[in-house]
């Protein structure tokens, strides 16, 4: 949560789903592993859904899926 907050230079309780999506795209651009991105997503979902009580956010914060690769011959 601290990295998420520092990225936007704002308190995380003032941020919403649009910022979460922008942060997820930032993590993908940084070429971090999908496990790291999904772990971050779990933390964000917990923060918004449980800590802040925004249950509608749980449906809008989605997990990343690793793109399928074509087989090599």
C-alpha positions in Angstrom: 0.0 0.0 0.0 2.9 2.4 0.7 4.2 2.0 -2.9 0.7 2.5 -4.3 0.3 5.6 -2.2 3.7 7.0 -3.1 3.1 6.4 -6.8 0.1 8.8 -6.7 1.5 11.0 -3.9 -1.8 10.8 -2.1 -3.4 9.0 0.8 -4.8 5.6 -0.4 -8.2 6.2 1.1 -8.6 9.2 -1.4 -7.9 7.0 -4.4 -10.3 4.8 -6.3 -10.6 2.0 -8.9 -9.3 4.1 -11.7 -6.0 4.7 -9.8 -5.8 1.0 -9.0 -6.1 0.2 -12.7 -3.5 2.8 -13.6 -1.1 1.3 -11.0 -1.6 -2.2 -12.3 -0.7 -1.0 -15.8 2.3 0.7 -14.3 3.4 -2.6 -12.8 2.9 -4.4 -16.1 5.0 -1.7 -17.8 7.7 -2.2 -15.2 7.8 -5.9 -16.4 7.2 -7.3 -12.9 6.1 -10.9 -12.5 2.4 -11.8 -12.7 2.7 -13.3 -9.2 3.9 -9.9 -7.9 1.1 -8.0 -9.7 -1.5 -10.4 -8.4 -0.2 -10.2 -4.9 -0.4 -6.4 -5.1 -3.9 -6.7 -6.4 -4.9 -8.9 -3.4 -3.5 -6.2 -1.1 -5.5 -3.5 -2.9 -8.7 -5.6 -2.9 -8.3 -6.2 0.8 -7.7 -2.5 1.6 -10.6 -1.2 -0.5 -13.0 -4.0 0.3 -12.4 -4.8 3.9 -10.5 -1.9 5.4 -12.5 0.9 3.7 -15.7 -1.2 3.4 -16.1 -0.5 -0.3 -17.6 -3.8 -1.4 -18.3 -2.6 -4.9 -14.6 -2.2 -5.4 -14.0 -5.9 -5.2 -15.8 -6.5 -8.5 -13.9 -3.7 -10.3 -10.3 -4.6 -9.1 -9.4 -7.6 -11.3 -6.5 -9.9 -11.3 -4.0 -10.0 -14.1 -3.6 -13.0 -16.3 -0.3 -14.0 -18.0 -0.7 -13.8 -21.8 -0.5 -17.2 -23.5 2.6 -17.8 -25.5 2.8 -19.5 -28.9 4.6 -22.8 -28.9 8.1 -22.9 -30.3 9.1 -25.4 -33.0 
